Amino acid sequence: MKQTERRIQGILLSLLVGIIFIYPGVGEGLAEDVSPGSARPSVVVRETTPGGEGSVQEDHQVLATVDGVPLLSWQAKAMVSYGAARDVTSAVDMWIDIRLKLAAARERKLEESREARFILDLYRDYFLSGRLLTTALEKEVPPVDEAGARQRYEEQKKRYERPFTASVRHITVQRRDLARAIVEKARQDPNLIETLYERYHTRKEANKGMLNNVSRERLVRELGEETVTAVEASKAGAILGPLVGARGFEVVQVLAVNPAHKVEFEKVKKGIISQMQRAALTEHQQKILDEIRARATIVRLDKPATGEKPSTGPAGESKKPGAGSSGKTP
C-alpha cells in the first residue's frame, strides 16, 4: 500500500512541476507568461558561472532560459530535493521540456476550462498537504536514539532469530552397498552427482533430488533424522553417506549449511531506527489530523450509505444521536 502511495506521489509531483510553470507566482522566476500567440519557444542553455561561495548570488545563477524565462540554481536544486529529477543536469533537461510543452498547451488554451483549473489547483494542494506537510512534520518528531532501538530489538528478539536451514542434493537407494559405491564415485568427482542421481535414485522427482534452503523439519521428513544430524555437522561441499534415511539409504551432497543464529543488533540497528521513526511520524501525523478534524466542520451532501442521512454537523459528530452515522469522512 505504501509503495502504491509513493508511486502516486511521484506522478503527482511530476505534474506539480508542470503546474508551477502555469501559475505566475507559484515559483519565483519560473512562471513568466508566454502569450498564446507567441512564436515557438527558442531554447538558450547557459553554463553555470562562478559566484560567491555559498552566497545568495550562487543560488540565483541562471542555468537555462526559454524565451527569456530563467531557471535559477536554487530552483533546479529544489526539483532534485523533492524527487522531480535525479540531479541538476536532468532537472534542467526536464524544465526545458516542460517549458516547450507548456507553450504548446497554452497555444491550445488547455488551462482555460474550469475542470483543468480545478485539477491543477487540486494537484498543487495535494503536494502541499502531502510531501511538504510530511517534510515539515518530520522535523517535529524527536529522533530515535540507539538506546531506544536496542530496547525494541530486545523486545522483539524472536523476530531476529534465524532457524537452521540447509541446501542439499540427495540420492535414495535401497541397498547400503550401492549407496557406499555411489559415495565413492561422487567423492572422486562431485560433478557426477546429477548423472548418479539419474541412474540410481529410487524414484525420479521434478527437483532431481534438490532441496534448497529448507528447514530442519522438512529435511527430517524427506531424509530422516540420522541424515539431517550428519548434514548439521558438515560443511558445504561434503559428500555424506551411506546414511539411513526416511525411504532408504541416502547419499547426500551438501550445498550449504546455515546454522541457527540470532541476527546481531548492529546489522539491523539502522532498519529498526528507520522503522521506529516512520511509526513515530505516522502517529504524529494522525494526532495532528485528528486535532484538525475535531475543529473542522465537514458537510457531505453526496449520496449517503443505505439507512444514513447526510452529515451536516461538525466533524466527528452525527447530525442526530443514534442516527447510525459517525459523521466522519471516510
C-alpha positions as CSV (number, residue, x, y, z in Angstrom):
1,M,0.0,0.0,0.0
2,K,2.8,2.4,0.9
3,Q,4.6,1.6,-2.3
4,T,1.4,2.5,-4.3
5,E,1.1,5.8,-2.4
6,R,4.7,6.6,-3.1
7,R,4.2,5.9,-6.9
8,I,1.1,8.1,-6.9
9,Q,3.0,10.9,-5.1
10,G,5.8,10.6,-7.6
11,I,3.4,11.0,-10.5
12,L,1.6,13.9,-8.9
13,L,5.0,15.6,-8.1
14,S,6.0,15.5,-11.7
15,L,2.6,17.0,-12.6
16,L,3.1,19.7,-10.0
17,V,6.4,20.7,-11.5
18,G,4.4,21.4,-14.6
19,I,1.8,23.3,-12.7
20,I,4.2,25.8,-11.2
21,F,5.0,27.0,-14.7
22,I,1.3,27.7,-15.5
23,Y,0.6,29.8,-12.4
24,P,2.6,33.0,-12.1
25,G,3.9,33.5,-8.5
26,V,3.9,29.8,-7.5
27,G,7.6,29.5,-8.4
28,E,9.6,32.7,-8.5
29,G,11.2,33.3,-11.9
30,L,9.6,30.1,-13.3
31,A,6.2,31.3,-14.5
32,E,6.6,34.4,-16.6
33,D,3.7,34.3,-19.0
34,V,4.2,33.2,-22.6
35,S,1.3,34.6,-24.6
36,P,-0.7,32.1,-26.7
37,G,0.1,33.8,-29.9
38,S,3.8,34.0,-29.3
39,A,6.3,32.3,-31.6
40,R,7.6,28.8,-30.9
41,P,10.0,29.0,-28.0
42,S,13.7,29.1,-28.6
43,V,16.0,27.5,-26.0
44,V,19.1,29.1,-24.5
45,V,21.1,27.0,-22.1
46,R,23.7,28.9,-20.1
47,E,26.6,27.3,-18.3
48,T,27.0,28.0,-14.6
49,T,29.4,30.7,-13.9
50,P,31.3,31.1,-10.6
51,G,29.6,33.1,-7.9
52,G,30.1,33.8,-4.3
53,E,30.7,30.6,-2.4
54,G,27.5,29.6,-0.6
55,S,26.1,33.0,-1.3
56,V,22.7,34.2,-2.5
57,Q,24.4,35.0,-5.8
58,E,25.2,31.4,-6.3
59,D,21.6,30.3,-5.6
60,H,20.4,32.8,-8.2
61,Q,22.7,31.7,-11.0
62,V,20.8,31.2,-14.3
63,L,21.2,27.6,-15.5
64,A,18.9,27.9,-18.6
65,T,16.4,30.2,-20.2
66,V,13.5,29.6,-22.6
67,D,12.3,32.7,-24.4
68,G,13.8,34.8,-21.6
69,V,12.2,32.8,-18.7
70,P,15.1,31.7,-16.5
71,L,15.7,28.6,-14.4
72,L,17.8,29.5,-11.3
73,S,20.2,27.3,-9.5
74,W,18.0,27.1,-6.3
75,Q,15.0,26.1,-8.4
76,A,16.9,23.2,-10.0
77,K,18.1,22.1,-6.6
78,A,14.5,22.1,-5.3
79,M,13.5,19.9,-8.2
80,V,16.2,17.4,-7.1
81,S,15.4,17.6,-3.4
82,Y,11.7,16.9,-3.9
83,G,12.4,14.0,-6.3
84,A,11.3,15.5,-9.5
85,A,14.8,15.0,-11.0
86,R,17.8,12.8,-10.3
87,D,20.3,15.7,-10.5
88,V,20.7,19.3,-11.6
89,T,21.5,18.4,-15.2
90,S,18.4,16.2,-15.5
91,A,16.4,19.0,-13.7
92,V,17.5,21.5,-16.4
93,D,16.5,19.0,-19.2
94,M,13.2,18.4,-17.6
95,W,12.5,22.1,-17.1
96,I,13.2,22.9,-20.7
97,D,11.0,20.1,-21.8
98,I,8.2,21.3,-19.6
99,R,8.5,24.9,-20.9
100,L,8.3,23.7,-24.5
101,K,5.3,21.6,-23.9
102,L,3.7,24.3,-21.8
103,A,3.9,26.6,-24.8
104,A,2.1,24.0,-26.9
105,A,-0.6,23.6,-24.2
106,R,-1.2,27.4,-24.0
107,E,-1.5,27.7,-27.7
108,R,-4.4,25.3,-27.4
109,K,-5.8,27.2,-24.3
110,L,-5.8,23.9,-22.3
111,E,-5.7,25.6,-18.9
112,E,-8.8,27.8,-19.5
113,S,-11.6,25.2,-18.7
114,R,-12.9,25.1,-15.2
115,E,-12.1,21.4,-15.0
116,A,-8.5,22.0,-15.9
117,R,-8.2,24.9,-13.4
118,F,-9.7,22.7,-10.6
119,I,-7.5,19.7,-11.3
120,L,-4.4,21.9,-11.4
121,D,-5.3,23.5,-8.1
122,L,-6.0,20.1,-6.7
123,Y,-2.6,18.8,-7.6
124,R,-1.0,21.8,-6.0
125,D,-3.0,21.3,-2.8
126,Y,-2.2,17.5,-2.9
127,F,1.5,18.2,-2.9
128,L,1.3,20.9,-0.3
129,S,-0.8,18.7,2.1
130,G,1.3,15.6,1.3
131,R,5.0,15.9,0.6
132,L,5.6,19.4,2.0
133,L,3.5,18.8,5.1
134,T,5.2,15.4,5.8
135,T,8.6,17.1,5.5
136,A,7.6,19.7,8.0
137,L,6.1,17.2,10.4
138,E,9.3,15.1,10.2
139,K,11.2,17.9,11.8
140,E,8.7,17.9,14.7
141,V,9.3,14.3,15.6
142,P,12.2,13.6,18.0
143,P,14.8,11.4,16.5
144,V,15.0,7.8,17.7
145,D,18.3,7.1,19.6
146,E,20.3,3.9,19.7
147,A,19.1,3.1,23.2
148,G,15.5,3.1,22.1
149,A,16.3,1.0,19.1
150,R,18.2,-1.6,21.2
151,Q,15.2,-1.8,23.6
152,R,12.9,-2.5,20.7
153,Y,15.4,-5.1,19.4
154,E,15.3,-6.9,22.8
155,E,11.5,-6.7,23.0
156,Q,11.2,-8.3,19.5
157,K,14.3,-10.6,19.8
158,K,12.4,-13.6,18.4
159,R,11.9,-11.7,15.2
160,Y,15.6,-11.7,14.7
161,E,16.2,-15.4,15.3
162,R,17.0,-17.4,12.2
163,P,16.4,-21.2,12.3
164,F,18.7,-23.8,10.8
165,T,18.4,-24.3,7.1
166,A,20.4,-26.2,4.5
167,S,20.6,-26.9,0.8
168,V,21.4,-30.4,-0.3
169,R,21.1,-32.8,-3.2
170,H,20.4,-36.4,-2.3
171,I,20.2,-39.9,-3.9
172,T,18.0,-42.5,-2.4
173,V,18.7,-46.2,-2.9
174,Q,17.5,-49.4,-1.2
175,R,20.9,-51.1,-0.7
176,R,23.7,-49.9,1.6
177,D,26.5,-51.4,-0.6
178,L,25.1,-49.5,-3.6
179,A,24.9,-46.3,-1.6
180,R,28.6,-46.8,-0.5
181,A,29.6,-47.2,-4.1
182,I,27.8,-44.1,-5.2
183,V,29.5,-42.1,-2.3
184,E,33.0,-43.3,-3.6
185,K,32.2,-42.2,-7.1
186,A,30.8,-38.8,-6.0
187,R,33.8,-38.1,-3.8
188,Q,36.1,-38.8,-6.7
189,D,34.1,-36.4,-9.0
190,P,31.3,-34.3,-7.4
191,N,30.2,-33.2,-10.8
192,L,28.9,-36.8,-11.4
193,I,26.2,-36.3,-8.8
194,E,23.5,-35.5,-11.3
195,T,24.4,-38.4,-13.5
196,L,24.4,-40.7,-10.5
197,Y,21.0,-39.4,-9.5
198,E,19.5,-40.1,-12.9
199,R,21.0,-43.6,-12.8
200,Y,20.3,-44.8,-9.2
201,H,17.7,-42.7,-7.5
202,T,14.8,-44.9,-6.4
203,R,12.0,-42.6,-7.7
204,K,12.5,-39.7,-10.1
205,E,11.4,-36.3,-8.8
206,A,10.9,-32.9,-10.6
207,N,13.5,-31.3,-8.4
208,K,16.1,-34.0,-9.2
209,G,16.9,-34.5,-5.5
210,M,17.5,-30.8,-4.8
211,L,16.3,-29.4,-1.5
212,N,17.1,-25.7,-1.5
213,N,17.2,-23.6,1.8
214,V,14.8,-25.9,3.6
215,S,14.1,-26.1,7.3
216,R,15.3,-28.9,9.6
217,E,11.8,-30.2,10.0
218,R,11.4,-30.7,6.3
219,L,14.8,-32.3,6.0
220,V,13.8,-34.8,8.6
221,R,10.6,-35.6,6.8
222,E,12.5,-36.1,3.5
223,L,15.8,-37.7,4.6
224,G,15.4,-38.9,8.2
225,E,16.9,-37.8,11.5
226,E,20.3,-39.6,11.0
227,T,20.8,-37.9,7.7
228,V,19.9,-34.4,9.0
229,T,22.2,-34.8,12.0
230,A,25.1,-35.6,9.6
231,V,24.2,-32.6,7.5
232,E,24.2,-30.3,10.5
233,A,27.7,-31.4,11.4
234,S,29.1,-31.0,7.9
235,K,30.1,-28.1,5.6
236,A,29.3,-27.1,2.1
237,G,30.9,-29.4,-0.4
238,A,30.8,-32.6,1.7
239,I,29.6,-35.9,0.2
240,L,27.8,-37.9,3.0
241,G,26.7,-41.5,3.2
242,P,25.6,-44.1,3.2
243,L,23.0,-42.8,5.8
244,V,19.8,-44.3,7.0
245,G,17.0,-42.1,5.5
246,A,13.3,-41.9,5.7
247,R,12.8,-44.0,2.5
248,G,16.1,-45.9,2.2
249,F,19.8,-45.3,2.2
250,E,20.8,-41.7,1.4
251,V,23.8,-40.3,-0.4
252,V,23.9,-36.5,0.2
253,Q,25.8,-33.7,-1.4
254,V,25.9,-30.7,1.0
255,L,25.5,-27.4,-0.9
256,A,25.0,-25.0,2.0
257,V,24.5,-25.2,5.8
258,N,23.1,-22.2,7.7
259,P,23.2,-22.9,11.5
260,A,20.5,-21.4,13.7
261,H,21.5,-17.9,14.8
262,K,20.3,-14.6,16.0
263,V,20.9,-11.5,13.8
264,E,23.2,-9.1,15.7
265,F,21.8,-5.7,16.7
266,E,24.4,-3.8,14.7
267,K,23.2,-5.4,11.5
268,V,19.6,-4.4,12.0
269,K,20.0,-1.2,14.0
270,K,19.6,1.1,11.0
271,G,16.4,-0.6,9.9
272,I,14.9,-0.6,13.4
273,I,15.6,3.1,13.8
274,S,14.1,3.9,10.4
275,Q,11.0,1.8,11.2
276,M,10.5,3.4,14.6
277,Q,11.0,6.9,13.1
278,R,8.3,6.2,10.5
279,A,6.0,4.9,13.1
280,A,6.5,8.0,15.3
281,L,5.9,10.2,12.2
282,T,2.7,8.3,11.4
283,E,1.4,8.7,14.9
284,H,2.3,12.4,14.9
285,Q,0.5,12.9,11.6
286,Q,-2.6,11.1,12.8
287,K,-2.6,13.2,16.0
288,I,-2.4,16.5,14.0
289,L,-5.1,15.4,11.6
290,D,-7.4,14.3,14.5
291,E,-7.0,17.7,16.1
292,I,-7.8,19.5,12.8
293,R,-10.7,17.2,12.1
294,A,-12.2,17.9,15.6
295,R,-12.1,21.7,14.8
296,A,-13.4,21.4,11.2
297,T,-17.0,21.5,10.0
298,I,-17.5,18.9,7.3
299,V,-20.7,18.8,5.3
300,R,-21.3,15.9,3.0
301,L,-24.2,16.1,0.6
302,D,-23.3,13.2,-1.7
303,K,-25.3,10.0,-1.7
304,P,-25.1,8.5,1.9
305,A,-24.9,4.8,2.6
306,T,-28.1,2.9,3.0
307,G,-30.1,4.0,6.1
308,E,-27.9,7.0,6.7
309,K,-28.6,10.7,6.4
310,P,-26.1,13.3,5.0
311,S,-23.8,14.6,7.7
312,T,-24.2,18.3,8.4
313,G,-22.7,18.6,11.8
314,P,-19.1,19.2,13.0
315,A,-16.5,16.6,12.0
316,G,-16.7,13.6,14.3
317,E,-20.4,14.2,15.2
318,S,-23.5,12.8,13.6
319,K,-26.5,15.0,12.8
320,K,-28.7,13.2,15.3
321,P,-27.8,10.9,18.2
322,G,-28.4,7.3,17.3
323,A,-28.7,8.1,13.6
324,G,-26.2,5.4,12.8
325,S,-23.6,7.7,11.2
326,S,-20.4,8.8,12.8
327,G,-20.3,12.0,10.7
328,K,-16.7,11.4,9.9
329,T,-15.5,11.4,6.4
330,P,-14.2,8.0,5.2
